[in-house]
């Protein structure tokens, strides 16, 4: 169960990396920045999805 929490927060870490990449490349290569912003949004979505899934999994194991 602890490893699932680790991967859950790894998505936030990767979202921060992709956001930094988008900001640093904004004036150089805009299409790459848009792709990084897409990955940022995907990583944030996956964070909340995994968090919700983990909570459902814990609740099911408590019953």
N, C-alpha and C positions, 0 to 999 in steps of 0.2 A: 504494500500500500504506500510505503514511503517513496518508492521509486516513481509511482504515478504522480505524487505531489512534486517531485523534482522535475519531471518532464513538463508538468503544468506550468511551472515558473520558468522553464527554459524557453517556452514560447514568448514570454514577455521579454526575456533577454534578446531573443532573435528579432523581435519587433523593434526593440531599441536599436539594434545593429542596422536593420534595414532602413529605419528612419534616419539614422545618421548618414547612411550611404546616400539616401535620397537628397538630403540637405546638402551634403558635400559635393554632389554631382549635378546639382540643379542648373548651374550656369554653364556647365561643360556639355552634358549630354542629357537632355530633357527626357528622352524616351526611356533611358535607363532609370531615371529618377521616378518616372511613372510606374515602372515595373517594381521598383523598390517600395513605393507606396502601396502598390497592390499586395506585395508580400507582407508589408507591415499590417495592413488590414486583415489579411488572412491569418497571420500569427495571433493577432488580438482576438479574432473570432475563435480560433482554436483554443486559446487560453480559457475563454468563458465556456466554450463547449465542453472542454475536458473538466473544468471545475464543476459544471452542472452534472456531467456524467459521473464524476467521482462521488458527488453528494448522493446521487440516486443509488450508486453502488453501495455506499456505506449504509444508507437507510434500509436497503434490501437485506444486507447482512445482519442488521440489528434485529430484524423480525424473526 
